[in-house]
Amino acid sequence: MRSATISLMAQRETASSPLAEALARVGDRWTLLVVEALLAGPQRFGDLLGQLPGIAANILSERLKRLEREGLLVARPYSDRPPRAAYQLTAEGRELAGALRLLSAWGAGHADPAQAPAHPACGTPVEARWYCPTCDRLVDDEPRHADVHYV
């Protein structure tokens, strides 16, 4: 456990981009699946364990503690004896929903086309596009050599 914390700190120190920072916080095998399960609302430990086939209880416990330290979820106690909590995403944790949708769409596009997100009105697969709200323009339409900077 201590070596995992030291490893996470080392990743942060060497993070050279916003993507590297995001990966240092949530880029492991189970974390995004835990976040996805919590998007529906607060969950108890046993419920999460049932929703994430293949995750060991000790791994789930560690991920929940780390997400709480990162400020992405809060544990709300509902029992003192034995100590038990319901886990709920914070506003920052819920911000990951967009990234999860993008990753899910990418995964569906490379697996079963029937699983791709579709527009409910007409059934056409939807696409994610980069958009600048200030210029009111799609960034996709910029020349290939245009720089996109993350802030």
Summary of the structure (lengths in Angstrom):
residues: 151
radius of gyration: 18.4
end to end distance: 32.3
largest distance: 61.3
contacts: 334
relative contact order: 0.10
helix: 49%
strand: 14%
